[in-house]
Amino acid sequence: MNLLALTHPELIFINPPARSPESLIRLMSEALFRQKVIDDKAAFVQSVLHRENEGPTALGEELAVPHGKSSAVRQAAFCMALFDEPVMWPGLEGDEPVRIVFLLAIPEAEAGTTHMQLLTTLTCTLMEESVRANLVAARTGEEALTVLQPAKAHPDADVKPARTMLIPLLLGIITAIAFVNAGLSWAAGS
């Protein structure tokens, strides 16, 4: 999946003034609305905040990936916020410091496909500590997009990446959410 096709320099924030999860979600949702990615800002924000209440979206490695799956989303896209000084974001073991936030906007019809592809591509790209460091060092949206280019994100494809818990953690969270959703669907159908 081509990450650059799903964002725009106007959707990237360097040290934004919003420092809480909700205020940052609202700021980034406004940008998605201005770029015509979403057509109902309030409905999208509500879907993201609802998802935040279901479970933490901070994934370790100073990364958080809040997301909303909503009929208000016209096309899959993401915003990114990068911080020199970490913000606190709900994680599995309480609030944790985060310097990179990706807000994913997923159309309801693509909840199982595009959503998983985008999460997988992001986590594979962000496995490399150097990619995360280069993102945080970016001073413009264009610089951040350059870091996400496939050739830039994985310049040493043959070099074994450092061990990280990010991918197993993310896959565990996705699996747990899928089981909970399946259980809720089953219970609602009974």
Secondary structure, DSSP 8 states (H G I E B T S, - for coil): --GGGG--GGGEEES-S--SHHHHHHHHHHHHHHTTSBS-HHHHHHHHHHHHHHS--EEETTEE--EEEETTBSS-EEEEEEEEEEEEEEETTEEEEEEEEEEEEEEGGGTTTHHHHHHHHHHHHHTSHHHHHHHHH--SHHHHHHHHSHHHH-TTTTS-----SHHHHHHHHHHHHHHHHHHHHHHHH-
